[in-house]
Amino acid sequence: MYAFGSDVQVKVGPPKETNIPGLLETSIDVKIDDNVQSVKFYVSKDGKYLLRGELSDLTKDPLAENRAKLQIKGAPSSGDPNAPITMVEFSDFECPVCRSLHDVLQGMLTTYPQVRLVFKDFPLEQHPWARTAAFAGHCAYIQDPKAFWKLYDLIYDNQDIISAENAYAKLTDFASQIGLNVDTFKACLASPEAAAAVDASRANGQALEVSSTPTIFINGRRVVGADPHFIEQNIKYELAQLKTAKH
């Protein structure tokens, strides 16, 4: 069906019951070189029909459900804390598309002061230094919440020159550049608290069925990828809804 070659590894997860009689859910992991993507599929119990995509329960408000699941307390945020639009970004510092999103948001959010940006770590297993960078972001935030965003910019702006071999040295150097106490930063990097915080952030993403990065939620509405037009379309829609509500 998808014409995968012999170089592509496909792992099919066990089928699980859904709330819909006769419909099972399974996850399929596709690995091409070092890139892994997990996709959700649905299959009828008789094995005759296969569906790919999101299943929406029309008896519930999916956006309200997403907003309730999002754990943003204690996460780095930028912008007005009382902004009417909250954009929650699940990202991986080693992900090239996440860097594209970083570049998009740098230009876009200056135009929309009504948007608050919240960052959540979601390091992917196939990226060797992403988890270390996530620890670094957490440790910068713990020392100085404003320093997180400086480190955020430095990592994405220098993504091409960071590797698994030099990540620790580069991140420590960045910490020094932005005025953090380097000894405290290093101790934090090695702490179980940093690992626990990153694991909790990733678990929150999994609870929201995040499977690829970047995935963002704009007032609870899921947007996958870094398409500036689609992101702006969602922001404008939320602003229009707010305007309508006022009238």
C-alpha positions as CSV (number, residue, x, y, z in Angstrom):
1,M,0.0,0.0,0.0
2,Y,2.8,2.5,0.9
3,A,5.6,0.9,-1.3
4,F,8.1,0.7,1.5
5,G,11.5,-0.7,0.4
6,S,13.6,-3.2,2.3
7,D,15.5,-0.4,4.0
8,V,12.3,0.6,5.9
9,Q,11.5,-1.1,9.2
10,V,7.8,-1.3,10.1
11,K,6.7,-2.3,13.6
12,V,3.0,-3.0,14.2
13,G,1.8,-2.6,17.7
14,P,-0.9,-4.8,19.4
15,P,-4.5,-4.0,18.5
16,K,-6.5,-2.3,21.3
17,E,-10.3,-2.0,21.8
18,T,-11.8,1.4,21.1
19,N,-15.1,2.9,22.3
20,I,-16.6,2.0,18.9
21,P,-17.9,-1.6,18.6
22,G,-16.1,-3.5,15.9
23,L,-13.2,-1.0,15.6
24,L,-9.7,-1.7,16.9
25,E,-6.8,0.8,17.3
26,T,-3.1,0.1,16.7
27,S,0.1,2.1,16.4
28,I,2.6,1.5,13.6
29,D,6.2,2.7,13.9
30,V,8.1,3.3,10.6
31,K,11.8,3.7,10.8
32,I,13.9,5.0,7.9
33,D,17.6,5.3,8.7
34,D,17.5,7.2,12.1
35,N,14.1,8.7,11.6
36,V,11.2,7.1,13.4
37,Q,7.5,8.1,13.0
38,S,4.6,6.6,15.0
39,V,1.3,6.6,13.2
40,K,-2.1,5.5,14.6
41,F,-4.3,3.2,12.5
42,Y,-7.7,1.8,13.0
43,V,-8.8,-1.6,11.7
44,S,-12.2,-3.3,11.7
45,K,-12.4,-6.5,13.8
46,D,-13.1,-8.6,10.7
47,G,-9.9,-7.3,9.1
48,K,-11.6,-5.9,6.1
49,Y,-11.1,-2.1,6.6
50,L,-8.1,0.0,7.5
51,L,-8.3,3.7,8.4
52,R,-5.5,6.2,9.1
53,G,-6.1,9.5,10.8
54,E,-7.6,11.1,13.9
55,L,-10.8,9.7,15.4
56,S,-13.0,12.4,16.8
57,D,-15.8,11.8,19.4
58,L,-18.5,14.2,18.4
59,T,-20.2,13.9,21.8
60,K,-17.2,15.7,23.4
61,D,-15.4,19.0,22.9
62,P,-11.9,17.8,21.8
63,L,-10.3,21.2,22.3
64,A,-11.6,21.4,25.9
65,E,-10.3,17.9,26.5
66,N,-6.8,18.8,25.1
67,R,-6.7,22.0,27.2
68,A,-7.5,20.0,30.3
69,K,-4.7,17.5,29.6
70,L,-2.1,20.2,28.9
71,Q,0.2,20.6,31.9
72,I,1.8,24.0,31.5
73,K,2.3,25.0,35.1
74,G,6.0,25.5,35.7
75,A,6.9,25.3,31.9
76,P,8.8,28.1,30.2
77,S,6.5,30.7,28.7
78,S,6.9,33.9,26.8
79,G,4.4,36.7,26.4
80,D,1.5,38.0,28.4
81,P,0.5,35.4,31.0
82,N,-3.1,36.6,30.6
83,A,-3.1,36.5,26.8
84,P,-6.3,35.2,25.3
85,I,-4.4,32.7,23.1
86,T,-2.0,30.1,24.5
87,M,0.2,28.2,22.1
88,V,1.9,25.1,23.6
89,E,4.9,23.8,21.7
90,F,6.1,20.2,22.0
91,S,9.5,20.3,20.5
92,D,12.9,18.5,20.2
93,F,16.0,20.7,20.1
94,E,17.7,18.4,17.5
95,C,14.7,18.3,15.1
96,P,15.2,20.3,11.9
97,V,11.5,21.1,11.5
98,C,11.4,22.3,15.1
99,R,14.2,24.8,14.1
100,S,12.0,25.9,11.2
101,L,9.1,26.5,13.7
102,H,11.5,28.5,15.9
103,D,12.3,30.7,13.0
104,V,8.7,31.1,12.0
105,L,7.6,32.0,15.6
106,Q,10.4,34.5,16.0
107,G,8.9,36.6,13.2
108,M,5.2,35.8,13.7
109,L,4.7,36.3,17.4
110,T,5.9,39.9,17.4
111,T,2.8,40.6,15.2
112,Y,0.5,38.8,17.6
113,P,0.9,40.1,21.2
114,Q,-2.4,38.2,22.0
115,V,-0.4,34.9,21.9
116,R,1.5,33.4,24.8
117,L,4.0,30.7,23.9
118,V,4.7,27.8,26.3
119,F,7.5,25.3,25.6
120,K,7.3,21.6,26.4
121,D,10.1,19.1,25.9
122,F,9.5,16.1,23.6
123,P,13.0,14.7,22.8
124,L,12.8,11.9,20.2
125,E,14.6,8.7,20.9
126,Q,16.4,8.7,17.5
127,H,18.1,12.0,18.2
128,P,21.3,11.4,20.2
129,W,21.7,14.8,21.8
130,A,18.1,16.0,22.0
131,R,17.6,14.7,25.6
132,T,20.8,16.4,26.8
133,A,19.6,19.7,25.2
134,A,16.2,19.2,27.0
135,F,18.0,18.8,30.3
136,A,20.0,22.0,29.5
137,G,16.8,23.9,28.8
138,H,15.2,22.8,32.0
139,C,18.4,23.7,34.0
140,A,18.5,27.2,32.4
141,Y,14.9,27.7,33.3
142,I,15.4,26.6,36.9
143,Q,18.3,29.2,37.3
144,D,16.6,32.0,35.5
145,P,13.3,31.6,33.6
146,K,14.3,34.4,31.1
147,A,17.6,32.6,30.4
148,F,15.6,29.7,29.0
149,W,14.6,31.6,25.9
150,K,18.1,32.8,25.3
151,L,19.3,29.2,25.4
152,Y,16.3,28.2,23.2
153,D,17.5,30.7,20.5
154,L,21.2,29.6,20.8
155,I,20.5,25.9,20.4
156,Y,18.3,26.3,17.4
157,D,20.5,29.0,15.8
158,N,23.5,26.6,16.2
159,Q,21.8,23.3,15.7
160,D,24.0,22.4,12.7
161,I,27.2,22.5,14.7
162,I,26.0,20.5,17.8
163,S,26.6,16.8,17.8
164,A,26.3,13.9,20.3
165,E,30.1,14.3,20.9
166,N,30.2,18.0,21.6
167,A,26.7,18.6,23.0
168,Y,27.7,18.8,26.6
169,A,30.6,21.2,25.9
170,K,28.5,23.4,23.6
171,L,25.5,23.6,26.0
172,T,27.8,24.5,28.9
173,D,29.4,27.2,26.7
174,F,26.0,28.6,25.9
175,A,25.1,28.6,29.6
176,S,28.2,30.7,30.2
177,Q,27.4,33.1,27.4
178,I,23.9,33.8,28.8
179,G,25.3,34.5,32.3
180,L,24.3,31.3,34.1
181,N,26.4,29.9,36.9
182,V,28.1,27.1,35.0
183,D,28.9,24.9,38.1
184,T,25.2,25.0,39.1
185,F,24.2,24.3,35.5
186,K,26.5,21.2,35.3
187,A,25.2,19.8,38.6
188,C,21.7,20.3,37.3
189,L,22.4,18.5,34.0
190,A,23.5,15.4,36.0
191,S,20.6,15.5,38.4
192,P,17.6,13.1,38.6
193,E,15.3,16.1,38.8
194,A,16.2,17.3,35.3
195,A,15.6,13.8,33.9
196,A,12.3,13.6,35.8
197,A,11.1,17.0,34.5
198,V,11.9,16.1,30.9
199,D,10.2,12.6,31.3
200,A,7.1,14.3,32.7
201,S,6.9,16.7,29.8
202,R,7.3,13.9,27.3
203,A,4.6,11.8,29.1
204,N,2.3,14.8,28.9
205,G,2.8,14.9,25.2
206,Q,2.1,11.2,24.9
207,A,-1.1,11.6,26.9
208,L,-2.1,14.1,24.2
209,E,-1.1,11.6,21.5
210,V,1.9,13.7,20.3
211,S,3.9,11.4,18.0
212,S,6.1,13.8,16.0
213,T,7.7,17.1,16.5
214,P,6.9,19.9,16.4
215,T,3.3,19.5,17.6
216,I,1.7,22.7,18.9
217,F,-1.7,23.3,20.5
218,I,-3.3,26.7,19.9
219,N,-6.0,27.1,22.6
220,G,-6.2,23.3,22.4
221,R,-6.3,22.9,18.7
222,R,-3.6,20.6,17.4
223,V,-1.2,21.8,14.6
224,V,1.6,19.4,13.5
225,G,4.6,20.9,11.7
226,A,5.9,24.3,11.0
227,D,3.7,25.6,8.2
228,P,3.5,29.4,8.9
229,H,0.3,29.9,6.9
230,F,-1.6,27.2,8.8
231,I,-0.3,28.4,12.2
232,E,-1.3,32.0,11.4
233,Q,-4.7,30.8,10.1
234,N,-5.4,29.2,13.5
235,I,-4.3,32.3,15.4
236,K,-6.6,34.5,13.2
237,Y,-9.4,32.1,13.7
238,E,-9.0,32.3,17.5
239,L,-8.9,36.1,17.4
240,A,-12.1,36.1,15.2
241,Q,-13.8,33.9,17.7
242,L,-12.8,36.2,20.6
243,K,-14.1,39.2,18.6
244,T,-17.4,37.5,17.9
245,A,-17.8,36.5,21.6
246,K,-17.4,40.2,22.7
247,H,-20.3,41.1,20.4
